[in-house]
Amino acid sequence: MTDTLTITLAQLNPRVGDIAGNLEKLRRVRAQAAAEGADVILTPELYLCGYPPEDLVLKRMFQAEAREAAEELARDTADGGPAVLLGAPWVDGGKLYNAMLLLDGGRIVTARYKVDLPNYGVFDEKRVFAAGPPPGPIDVRGVRIGVPICEDIWTPEVVECVAETGGEILLVPNGSPFELGKSDMRTQLGVARVVESGLPLVYLNQIGGQDELVFDGASFVLNADRELALQMPAWTEAVVTTRWTRGPDGWSCAVGERIKQPEGAESLYCALVTGLRDYVGKNGFPGVILGMSGGIDSALSAAVAVDALGPDKVRCVMMPSPYTSGDSLEDAAAASRMLGVDYRTINIGPAMGAFETMLAEAFAGTTPDITEENIQARSRGITLMALSNKFGHMVLSTGNKSEMSVGYATLYGDMCGGYSVLKDVYKMSVFELCRWRNTHRPAGGLGPDGPVMPERIITKPPSAELRPDQKDEDSLPPYPVLDAILAELIENETPVAGIVDKGFDPDTVLRVWKLLDRAEYKRRQAPPGVKVTGKSFGKDRRYPITNAFVGVYRPPLKTAAE
């Protein structure tokens, strides 16, 4: 029996499918941990293959490569250095598990398997993994360690099993995606499990972007008395070695650094930066290109891109039409100068004229309408895609969640792109983020200090500028009203009657509901984007395109007294 234990927490950013790269990164961490006298290293959930691997993990050659890498790392531990608790996919008895492997003394000592497989929202683990049996603790250098995996601590049963079978410390590896407000929820879960079990708890989360998901890290340690012994940073890799001692009341972690966590607009902005940075970097794009319209969405998208990638990897293109205002021309150029990006103007007037000539005979006898507006948007999409094809930069779509919700976007036009950084950000949050970024620079941001866009971009009424004097509110309810209704319909799944009961106009609610429902076919064709809310479009919200259900609002009947 030992009275001290040194645990290195490896808050890392794996790349899905890069088993060899993830292994080499962990070897470097192990060397650092060995120099710091660590007994054991804890990695995030499924670190070896990256999380979430989705159907990739079903490939037998993928499973075999992961096993070979785990066995290779296990052989490294014959050097007498730190043991490793490694997250990896693992086949046992013909079944595939989400596993934590203990590597020590040159071999794979034992494995524990995830019990509670999430099957909601973005999670689909029951489709690919088998559920493990209730896990007892693992003997790690003489200490009985419980390793419930992520979802296993969202209910009491798994931790209860560990405690009842002699567990002394809970080490919880996670692949927990970011959502606004989720950090507090994780802490509350940790506290609940500590109180129930009487055991200290380590919550280790991965960081980084994987397609639409972003992981914020923000790992922490709670002692058995619920004291916050350690708070690791959000939005960056970190390796921290913790010192533990056994006392009369069990094990405790020496108090370390407790880093203040970003909140509100700062946290949301960091999520967008991380998601875009890793999507571009992990997929090998040289940078991004976007249409800089002089409006607030493109200005914010450009700012996020510069903070994520650096100004040298961002190209902005103003594509004016006859309806583009002088203010927009000035604002687009000014924002580009403030960000220090490559900026050019390409007039789409000739393309509009060419389409008008091409379609003159077919359109004879009709009056101009939204068709001609969409031709403008699609001319811009073609222009950006041509530049992308020629120079390799990924087209960054700039539409926000409010627009995507109600279909206020043009297929193959402003929806054109490889990634949509604002896809899950409501319009009112766009305003908030712009104000925040004009007065703050995010930690690790590669953009300039100080304002990144003219104030007029934030204050002028939003407009697509596809016809004279056009304003968004000509076609949509005011954004504060629209966003509030959309949040009820999407995130909360509130019935129409329930939203009306909250004081909203019945006709407006019904109109928004119908717009949301009818735009599903557009959203199905939209590029991926960073998920930041509790219910983003995509895996979170799976609705049929062909859908005959019609919601009808029936006002409550008045009583005779009324």
VOGU-3710 file (C-alpha; in Angstrom, 3 decimals, decimal comma):
1> mtdtltitla> 0,000/0,000/0,000  1,198/3,490/-0,846  0,270/6,805/0,739  1,184/8,992/-2,246  0,216/8,957/-5,903  1,165/11,295/-8,744  -1,336/11,554/-11,612  -0,682/13,448/-14,848  -3,807/14,775/-16,535  -3,398/14,988/-20,315
11> qlnprvgdia> -6,008/17,409/-21,688  -5,225/16,821/-25,357  -6,557/17,531/-28,837  -6,559/14,249/-30,802  -7,204/13,956/-34,514  -9,827/11,392/-35,444  -8,264/8,546/-37,400  -4,669/9,687/-36,816  -3,775/6,805/-34,543  -0,040/7,116/-35,179
21> gnleklrrvr> -0,062/10,900/-34,621  -2,097/10,624/-31,436  0,263/7,941/-30,171  3,360/10,068/-30,794  1,788/13,056/-29,022  1,050/10,854/-26,011  4,621/9,563/-25,995  5,835/13,150/-25,673  3,414/13,699/-22,804  4,656/10,517/-21,133
31> aqaaaegadv> 8,239/11,739/-21,319  7,173/14,986/-19,641  5,183/13,096/-17,003  8,145/10,830/-16,295  10,356/13,872/-15,705  7,759/15,127/-13,214  7,703/11,820/-11,340  4,234/10,708/-12,398  2,902/7,285/-11,494  0,101/7,256/-14,062
41> iltpelylcg> -1,219/9,345/-16,957  -4,927/9,783/-17,668  -6,041/10,425/-21,260  -9,451/11,535/-22,557  -12,123/9,140/-23,793  -11,116/7,226/-26,970  -7,994/9,397/-27,189  -6,036/6,908/-29,261  -8,411/7,043/-32,248  -9,967/10,451/-31,592
51> yppedlvlkr> -13,529/11,148/-30,512  -16,100/10,624/-31,895  -14,898/8,085/-34,496  -18,459/7,344/-35,700  -18,655/4,459/-38,212  -14,906/4,611/-38,798  -14,539/2,515/-35,654  -16,478/-0,336/-37,285  -13,725/-0,966/-39,829  -11,745/-4,045/-38,835
61> mfqaeareaa> -8,468/-2,596/-40,097  -9,104/0,495/-37,949  -9,735/-1,673/-34,883  -6,588/-3,658/-35,638  -4,436/-0,539/-35,992  -5,751/0,824/-32,689  -4,936/-2,457/-30,956  -1,429/-2,520/-32,414  -0,821/1,065/-31,266  -2,065/0,304/-27,745
71> eelardtadg> 0,182/-2,761/-27,554  3,121/-0,700/-28,835  2,602/1,930/-26,150  2,183/-0,797/-23,537  5,645/-2,119/-24,421  7,032/1,377/-23,764  5,873/1,112/-20,142  8,450/-1,625/-19,493  10,894/1,249/-18,887  9,577/1,722/-15,353
81> gpavllgapw> 8,051/5,115/-16,168  4,435/6,159/-15,737  1,567/3,783/-16,355  -1,049/4,985/-18,842  -4,831/4,885/-18,631  -5,557/4,979/-22,349  -8,894/5,629/-24,027  -9,216/3,320/-27,029  -11,682/1,218/-29,021  -11,231/-2,412/-27,977
91> vdggklynam> -12,540/-5,729/-29,267  -13,124/-8,356/-26,580  -15,024/-11,586/-27,121  -16,142/-10,459/-30,557  -17,691/-7,241/-29,209  -16,435/-3,693/-29,702  -16,157/-1,528/-26,589  -15,402/2,074/-25,702  -12,558/1,202/-23,338  -9,990/2,487/-20,887
101> llldggrivt> -6,872/0,336/-20,905  -4,289/0,217/-18,118  -0,822/-0,018/-19,660  1,939/-0,772/-17,157  5,017/-2,924/-16,791  5,290/-3,511/-20,525  1,798/-4,934/-21,029  -1,908/-4,206/-21,159  -2,820/-5,054/-17,577  -6,601/-4,777/-17,769
111> arykvdlpny> -9,495/-2,931/-19,403  -12,715/-1,266/-18,302  -15,622/-0,633/-20,669  -18,142/2,186/-20,888  -21,490/1,134/-19,448  -23,916/3,937/-20,314  -23,748/4,542/-24,059  -25,406/7,849/-25,003  -27,906/7,652/-27,816  -29,370/11,149/-28,017
121> gvfdekrvfa> -28,523/14,486/-29,591  -25,195/14,166/-31,413  -24,415/10,837/-29,757  -25,012/7,478/-31,417  -22,772/5,142/-29,423  -25,254/2,291/-29,077  -24,975/1,919/-32,829  -21,268/1,113/-32,741  -20,307/-0,052/-29,244  -21,447/-2,777/-26,877
131> agpppgpidv> -22,204/-1,742/-23,289  -19,745/-2,977/-20,706  -20,583/-4,680/-17,401  -20,656/-2,710/-14,131  -16,963/-1,921/-13,502  -14,990/-2,485/-10,355  -11,854/-0,429/-9,627  -8,407/-1,046/-11,156  -5,271/-1,477/-9,063  -2,905/1,288/-10,197
141> rgvrigvpic> 0,406/1,248/-8,320  -1,335/0,025/-5,195  -4,338/2,385/-5,365  -7,846/1,226/-6,336  -8,903/3,553/-9,135  -12,397/3,749/-10,637  -12,583/4,806/-14,294  -16,204/5,548/-15,185  -16,205/6,859/-18,751  -17,993/10,155/-19,539
151> ediwtpevve> -21,721/9,285/-19,619  -21,137/6,776/-16,811  -21,196/9,620/-14,262  -24,427/11,171/-15,541  -26,316/8,669/-13,378  -25,280/7,283/-9,949  -25,117/3,556/-10,691  -21,616/3,133/-12,147  -19,913/5,264/-9,501  -21,907/3,451/-6,829
161> cvaetggeil> -20,543/0,139/-8,130  -16,970/1,481/-7,989  -17,420/2,756/-4,432  -19,040/-0,451/-3,183  -16,185/-2,567/-4,572  -13,452/-0,604/-2,827  -12,672/2,278/-5,180  -10,560/5,064/-3,685  -10,294/7,701/-6,463  -12,501/8,376/-9,479
171> lvpngspfel> -10,660/9,209/-12,719  -13,257/10,127/-15,336  -12,121/10,409/-18,997  -14,439/12,475/-21,173  -15,237/13,488/-24,716  -17,816/16,069/-23,687  -18,736/18,580/-26,413  -19,143/22,247/-25,604  -22,545/23,846/-25,227  -23,399/27,189/-23,694
181> gksdmrtqlg> -23,917/26,653/-19,962  -22,612/23,070/-19,953  -19,603/23,804/-17,754  -21,793/24,399/-14,709  -23,712/21,200/-15,472  -20,487/19,165/-15,479  -19,422/20,611/-12,141  -22,813/19,845/-10,625  -22,596/16,249/-11,866  -19,129/15,902/-10,399
191> varvvesglp> -20,257/17,250/-7,049  -23,245/14,892/-7,013  -21,053/11,832/-7,617  -18,525/12,966/-4,989  -21,251/13,467/-2,377  -22,850/10,078/-3,122  -19,610/8,095/-3,153  -17,434/10,010/-0,722  -14,599/9,756/-3,257  -12,499/12,477/-4,902
201> lvylnqiggq> -13,078/12,893/-8,643  -10,963/13,914/-11,635  -12,951/15,137/-14,653  -10,642/15,076/-17,682  -12,049/16,380/-20,964  -10,499/16,588/-24,420  -10,235/19,843/-26,346  -10,440/20,730/-30,029  -12,798/20,643/-32,988  -14,119/17,591/-34,790
211> delvfdgasf> -16,402/18,449/-37,709  -19,373/20,195/-36,056  -18,404/19,417/-32,462  -16,035/21,448/-30,310  -14,546/20,282/-27,024  -13,517/22,895/-24,502  -11,350/20,927/-22,075  -11,876/22,813/-18,806  -10,911/19,704/-16,812  -11,092/19,839/-13,024
221> vlnadrelal> -10,451/17,943/-9,790  -12,834/17,766/-6,827  -11,691/16,470/-3,471  -14,005/14,349/-1,356  -15,090/17,412/0,626  -16,178/19,009/-2,729  -13,219/21,407/-2,687  -12,135/22,445/-6,175  -8,499/21,354/-6,056  -7,666/22,106/-9,687
231> qmpawteavv> -9,287/23,915/-12,603  -7,489/23,476/-15,914  -7,819/25,989/-18,776  -10,477/25,900/-21,461  -9,765/25,913/-25,204  -6,115/24,850/-25,034  -4,119/21,686/-24,583  -2,687/21,322/-21,094  -0,706/18,687/-19,235  -0,817/18,994/-15,439
241> ttrwtrgpdg> 0,766/16,663/-12,904  -1,209/16,391/-9,662  0,035/15,175/-6,254  -2,190/12,977/-4,100  -1,845/11,819/-0,496  -3,749/9,293/1,581  -5,043/10,587/4,907  -7,350/9,281/7,636  -10,383/10,172/5,508  -9,044/8,862/2,197
251> wscavgerik> -7,224/10,418/-0,732  -6,937/14,113/-1,530  -5,318/16,135/-4,283  -2,985/18,990/-3,418  -4,534/22,293/-4,434  -3,188/23,545/-7,727  -4,000/26,334/-10,153  -7,661/27,240/-10,486  -7,954/29,063/-13,777  -10,929/31,331/-14,318
261> qpegaeslyc> -13,113/29,991/-17,103  -14,409/32,137/-19,986  -18,125/32,794/-19,882  -20,880/34,193/-22,091  -19,755/35,842/-25,319  -16,090/35,068/-24,659  -16,765/31,352/-24,300  -18,953/31,307/-27,419  -16,347/33,194/-29,443  -13,601/30,776/-28,341
271> alvtglrdyv> -15,787/27,851/-29,421  -16,158/29,305/-32,917  -12,419/29,965/-33,197  -11,544/26,441/-32,060  -14,078/24,769/-34,349  -12,922/26,655/-37,431  -9,207/26,385/-36,645  -9,341/22,608/-36,316  -11,672/22,056/-39,279  -9,314/23,971/-41,543
281> gkngfpgvil> -6,098/22,645/-39,995  -7,048/18,994/-39,587  -8,394/18,856/-43,158  -5,303/20,504/-44,618  -6,811/23,626/-46,205  -4,332/26,478/-46,794  -6,893/28,993/-45,508  -10,395/30,330/-46,105  -12,091/32,728/-48,487  -15,386/34,491/-47,842
291> gmsggidsal> -17,655/37,115/-49,253  -17,213/40,359/-47,317  -20,501/42,157/-47,836  -20,108/45,048/-45,419  -22,713/43,383/-43,184  -22,401/42,066/-39,657  -22,380/38,308/-40,394  -19,498/38,409/-42,855  -17,565/40,820/-40,623  -17,881/38,478/-37,641
301> saavavdalg> -17,039/35,413/-39,747  -13,903/37,155/-40,999  -12,885/38,163/-37,473  -13,284/34,597/-36,203  -11,297/33,307/-39,185  -8,431/35,723/-38,552  -8,320/34,865/-34,848  -8,365/31,154/-35,718  -5,948/31,084/-38,646  -4,111/34,388/-38,847
311> pdkvrcvmmp> -4,689/37,212/-41,363  -2,348/35,645/-43,941  -4,718/32,676/-44,329  -7,936/34,677/-44,812  -9,096/36,207/-48,093  -12,110/38,508/-48,285  -13,956/39,406/-51,474  -16,472/42,217/-51,899  -18,830/41,352/-54,781  -21,002/44,417/-55,355
321> spytsgdsle> -24,143/44,528/-57,441  -26,074/47,640/-58,536  -27,923/47,421/-55,190  -24,834/47,455/-52,962  -24,777/50,637/-50,908  -21,839/52,987/-50,601  -21,830/52,338/-46,853  -21,380/48,604/-47,454  -18,485/49,204/-49,840  -16,769/51,427/-47,279
331> daaaasrmlg> -17,476/49,121/-44,328  -16,249/45,970/-46,068  -12,987/47,640/-47,036  -12,547/49,140/-43,571  -13,143/45,853/-41,757  -10,685/44,090/-44,051  -8,043/46,738/-43,358  -8,614/46,447/-39,614  -8,149/42,675/-39,813  -5,135/42,913/-42,112
341> vdyrtinigp> -6,460/40,402/-44,646  -6,130/40,114/-48,408  -9,104/42,031/-49,857  -10,348/42,492/-53,380  -13,471/43,615/-55,203  -15,113/41,612/-58,000  -18,212/43,220/-59,501  -20,997/40,709/-60,255  -22,834/43,155/-62,528  -21,525/41,455/-65,712
351> amgafetmla> -22,715/38,051/-64,438  -26,159/39,465/-63,667  -26,290/40,934/-67,176  -25,248/37,645/-68,735  -27,970/35,724/-66,900  -30,531/38,381/-67,838  -29,598/37,939/-71,505  -29,529/34,140/-71,293  -32,949/33,950/-69,626  -34,672/36,816/-71,475
361> eafagttpdi> -36,660/34,564/-73,797  -37,597/32,063/-71,083  -38,625/34,866/-68,685  -40,557/36,886/-71,295  -43,828/38,245/-69,906  -42,819/37,858/-66,234  -41,920/40,511/-63,699  -38,695/40,552/-61,643  -39,033/38,862/-58,249  -37,005/36,735/-55,863
371> teeniqarsr> -35,648/34,808/-58,851  -33,473/37,725/-59,890  -32,397/38,249/-56,266  -31,268/34,623/-56,064  -29,294/34,985/-59,295  -27,229/37,658/-57,551  -26,550/35,408/-54,569  -25,659/32,480/-56,831  -23,362/34,640/-58,931  -21,447/35,385/-55,746
381> gitlmalsnk> -21,379/31,694/-54,854  -19,952/30,775/-58,259  -17,322/33,504/-57,918  -16,155/32,310/-54,514  -16,083/28,682/-55,622  -14,016/29,618/-58,670  -11,461/31,362/-56,455  -11,490/28,381/-54,089  -10,878/25,930/-56,924  -8,065/28,060/-58,328
391> fghmvlstgn> -6,179/28,782/-55,094  -7,324/26,042/-52,688  -8,841/28,171/-49,929  -12,038/26,751/-48,450  -15,155/28,888/-48,914  -16,487/29,987/-45,534  -20,254/30,442/-45,461  -21,423/33,381/-43,349  -25,104/32,658/-42,630  -26,393/32,571/-39,051
401> ksemsvgyat> -28,872/30,266/-37,271  -31,763/32,716/-37,441  -31,534/32,839/-41,238  -31,010/29,089/-41,594  -33,994/28,421/-39,340  -36,486/30,252/-41,540  -34,890/29,658/-44,939  -33,735/33,257/-45,379  -30,788/32,037/-47,430  -30,176/31,014/-51,041
411> lygdmcggys> -29,210/27,491/-51,992  -25,990/27,503/-54,045  -25,672/31,217/-53,224  -24,908/32,544/-49,745  -25,277/28,957/-48,450  -22,350/27,955/-50,655  -19,281/26,872/-48,721  -17,308/24,129/-47,014  -17,986/25,283/-43,433  -20,355/27,683/-41,700
421> vlkdvykmsv> -18,871/29,188/-38,582  -22,135/30,945/-37,530  -24,479/28,058/-38,384  -25,571/27,596/-34,749  -25,385/31,268/-33,701  -28,585/33,311/-33,532  -28,604/36,835/-34,960  -28,846/38,541/-31,578  -25,787/36,576/-30,462  -24,004/37,789/-33,609
431> felcrwrnth> -24,502/41,375/-32,415  -23,264/40,450/-28,931  -20,170/38,686/-30,281  -19,253/41,637/-32,501  -19,481/44,059/-29,596  -17,390/41,722/-27,445  -14,686/41,235/-30,086  -14,424/44,969/-30,757  -13,366/45,448/-27,134  -11,572/42,148/-26,398
441> rpagglgpdg> -9,051/39,849/-28,015  -9,522/36,131/-27,265  -6,727/34,231/-25,545  -4,598/32,687/-28,271  -6,316/34,729/-30,979  -4,168/35,555/-34,010  -6,049/38,716/-34,913  -5,284/42,298/-33,938  -5,851/43,981/-30,611  -8,617/46,553/-30,595
451> pvmperiitk> -11,672/46,860/-32,865  -11,946/44,530/-35,865  -14,897/46,192/-37,628  -16,411/49,673/-37,919  -19,135/50,433/-35,394  -21,532/51,152/-38,277  -21,493/47,474/-39,254  -22,991/46,664/-35,857  -25,510/49,502/-35,714  -26,948/49,680/-39,247
461> ppsaelrpdq> -30,117/47,675/-40,046  -29,254/44,253/-41,534  -29,919/43,907/-45,252  -29,211/41,362/-47,992  -29,040/44,285/-50,484  -30,590/42,300/-53,332  -33,108/45,012/-54,216  -33,399/48,765/-53,571  -33,711/49,784/-49,880  -34,108/46,161/-48,751
471> kdedslppyp> -34,077/45,375/-45,012  -34,235/41,960/-43,313  -37,249/43,078/-41,308  -39,181/43,556/-44,555  -39,326/39,744/-44,725  -38,856/38,637/-41,117  -40,066/39,602/-37,640  -37,622/41,799/-35,689  -34,651/39,667/-34,690  -35,241/39,891/-30,910
481> vldailaeli> -38,731/38,460/-31,457  -37,652/35,968/-34,115  -34,778/34,572/-32,045  -36,903/34,219/-28,922  -39,556/32,263/-30,841  -36,966/30,110/-32,597  -35,272/29,228/-29,315  -38,611/28,028/-27,968  -39,377/26,011/-31,103  -35,925/24,490/-31,597
491> enetpvagiv> -34,097/24,215/-28,276  -37,119/23,854/-25,992  -39,571/22,112/-28,380  -42,304/24,344/-26,946  -45,716/23,912/-28,626  -47,144/26,898/-30,452  -49,781/27,390/-27,749  -47,079/27,421/-25,073  -45,145/30,143/-26,906  -48,302/32,226/-27,317
501> dkgfdpdtvl> -48,927/31,829/-23,588  -45,572/33,530/-23,022  -46,919/36,681/-24,648  -45,998/36,289/-28,316  -48,401/37,195/-31,115  -50,162/34,011/-32,360  -49,890/34,919/-36,052  -46,178/35,647/-35,725  -45,518/32,370/-33,906  -47,425/30,375/-36,531
511> rvwklldrae> -45,605/32,146/-39,331  -42,207/31,392/-37,819  -43,218/27,777/-37,144  -44,189/27,307/-40,794  -41,026/28,976/-42,083  -38,923/26,726/-39,840  -40,731/23,611/-41,041  -40,578/24,466/-44,746  -36,839/25,250/-44,746  -35,749/21,731/-43,830
521> ykrrqappgv> -34,767/20,919/-47,417  -32,349/23,850/-47,434  -30,757/22,949/-44,118  -30,196/19,378/-45,303  -27,955/20,807/-48,041  -26,112/23,307/-45,846  -22,408/22,952/-44,983  -21,388/21,749/-41,512  -20,790/24,333/-38,821  -19,804/24,726/-35,187
531> kvtgksfgkd> -22,350/23,388/-32,685  -22,686/25,683/-29,668  -26,338/25,396/-28,550  -28,256/22,505/-27,044  -29,846/21,648/-30,380  -28,065/22,484/-33,605  -29,279/21,630/-37,096  -27,998/18,225/-38,154  -27,539/15,252/-35,830  -29,236/17,089/-32,971
541> rrypitnafv> -32,460/17,747/-34,855  -33,546/15,144/-37,404  -36,741/16,123/-39,145  -38,143/14,737/-42,415  -38,027/16,962/-45,481  -41,284/15,509/-46,796  -43,617/16,362/-43,956  -47,398/16,923/-44,092  -47,860/17,725/-40,400  -49,430/21,141/-39,903
551> gvyrpplkta> -49,577/22,782/-36,508  -52,699/24,811/-35,794  -53,073/27,279/-32,959  -56,450/27,150/-31,264  -57,063/30,017/-28,841  -58,426/28,963/-25,448  -62,214/29,160/-25,136  -63,514/32,042/-23,080  -65,709/31,263/-20,098  -69,107/32,881/-19,631
561> ae> -67,646/35,093/-16,909  -65,116/36,456/-19,381
//
